[in-house]
Amino acid sequence: MVEVGIVVVALNFINSSLPFLDIFSYTGYKYVGLCVCTFARMFGKVFSILTCLYTSAMLAHFILKSMASLVPPVDTSGRPPVIERHWVLLGIAGTQFLVAMFLGAWY
C-alpha cells in the first residue's frame, strides 16, 4: 500500500492521475518475477541473482512503457507539469526495479 501511495503522489506531481486499481495492479506485477526468482533459487545463488536482475529489469521496462502510454504528455488543464513527466515515470520504474531486486535477490 505504501508503494501504491508513492506512485499516486508521484503522478500528482505531474498533474496526472490513474484509477487506484490500475496503479495497484501495475505495482503487483513484480510478484510474477518474484515467483520466477524463487524457483531459480533451486539452481544456485548466481543463477538466482542473474534471474532476478533480468526479471527486475523487464519489470521496470514494462512499467515504464505502460505508464508512458497511460500518462498523457500534457495535463488536461494545459498547465506545464511541476516536474518533467519522463523523470517521474523513470523514477517509478526505477523504484519497481529496486523493490523487486530487494525482495527477489536478498530474501
C-alpha positions as CSV (number, residue, x, y, z in Angstrom):
1,M,0.0,0.0,0.0
2,V,2.9,2.3,0.7
3,E,4.3,1.7,-2.8
4,V,0.9,2.5,-4.3
5,G,0.7,5.7,-2.3
6,I,4.1,6.7,-3.6
7,V,3.1,6.2,-7.2
8,V,-0.1,8.2,-6.6
9,V,1.8,11.1,-5.1
10,A,4.4,10.9,-8.0
11,L,1.6,11.1,-10.5
12,N,0.0,14.0,-8.7
13,F,3.3,15.9,-9.1
14,I,2.9,15.8,-12.9
15,N,-0.8,16.7,-12.7
16,S,-2.0,13.3,-13.8
17,S,-4.0,10.5,-12.3
18,L,-4.8,6.9,-12.9
19,P,-7.5,4.8,-11.2
20,F,-6.4,3.2,-7.9
21,L,-6.9,-0.3,-9.1
22,D,-4.8,0.3,-12.2
23,I,-1.9,1.5,-10.1
24,F,-2.4,-1.4,-7.7
25,S,-2.3,-3.9,-10.5
26,Y,0.8,-2.4,-12.1
27,T,2.7,-2.4,-8.9
28,G,1.6,-6.0,-8.3
29,Y,3.3,-7.4,-11.4
30,K,6.5,-7.7,-9.5
31,Y,5.2,-10.8,-7.8
32,V,5.3,-12.8,-11.1
33,G,9.0,-12.1,-11.3
34,L,9.5,-12.9,-7.6
35,C,7.9,-16.3,-8.2
36,V,10.4,-16.9,-11.0
37,C,13.3,-15.8,-8.8
38,T,12.1,-18.1,-6.0
39,F,12.1,-21.0,-8.5
40,A,15.5,-20.1,-9.8
41,R,17.0,-20.5,-6.3
42,M,16.9,-24.2,-6.8
43,F,19.7,-23.8,-9.4
44,G,22.1,-21.9,-7.3
45,K,22.8,-18.4,-6.0
46,V,24.5,-17.0,-9.1
47,F,21.7,-18.2,-11.4
48,S,19.1,-16.8,-8.9
49,I,20.7,-13.3,-8.8
50,L,21.0,-13.2,-12.6
51,T,17.4,-14.3,-13.0
52,C,16.3,-11.6,-10.5
53,L,18.3,-9.0,-12.4
54,Y,16.7,-10.0,-15.6
55,T,13.1,-10.2,-14.3
56,S,13.5,-6.9,-12.4
57,A,14.9,-5.1,-15.5
58,M,12.0,-6.4,-17.6
59,L,9.5,-5.3,-14.9
60,A,11.0,-1.8,-14.9
61,H,10.8,-1.7,-18.7
62,F,7.2,-2.9,-18.7
63,I,6.2,-0.3,-16.1
64,L,8.0,2.5,-17.9
65,K,6.3,1.6,-21.3
66,S,2.9,1.0,-19.7
67,M,2.9,4.2,-17.7
68,A,4.2,6.2,-20.7
69,S,1.3,5.1,-22.7
70,L,-1.2,5.8,-19.9
71,V,0.0,9.1,-18.6
72,P,-0.6,11.9,-21.1
73,P,2.4,14.1,-22.0
74,V,0.5,17.3,-21.1
75,D,-2.2,17.5,-18.4
76,T,-5.8,18.4,-19.4
77,S,-5.6,21.9,-17.9
78,G,-2.8,23.0,-20.2
79,R,-0.5,24.0,-17.4
80,P,3.1,22.7,-17.6
81,P,3.8,20.0,-15.0
82,V,5.9,20.9,-12.0
83,I,8.3,18.0,-12.6
84,E,9.1,16.7,-16.0
85,R,7.0,13.7,-16.9
86,H,9.8,11.4,-18.1
87,W,11.7,11.8,-14.8
88,V,8.7,10.9,-12.7
89,L,8.0,7.8,-14.9
90,L,11.7,6.8,-14.8
91,G,11.6,7.2,-11.0
92,I,8.5,4.9,-10.8
93,A,10.2,2.3,-13.0
94,G,13.4,2.6,-11.0
95,T,11.6,2.1,-7.7
96,Q,9.9,-1.0,-9.1
97,F,13.3,-2.4,-10.1
98,L,14.8,-1.7,-6.7
99,V,11.9,-3.2,-4.8
100,A,11.8,-6.3,-7.0
101,M,15.6,-6.8,-6.6
102,F,15.4,-6.3,-2.9
103,L,12.6,-8.8,-2.5
104,G,13.9,-11.3,-5.0
105,A,17.7,-11.5,-4.6
106,W,18.1,-10.9,-0.9
107,Y,15.0,-12.5,0.7
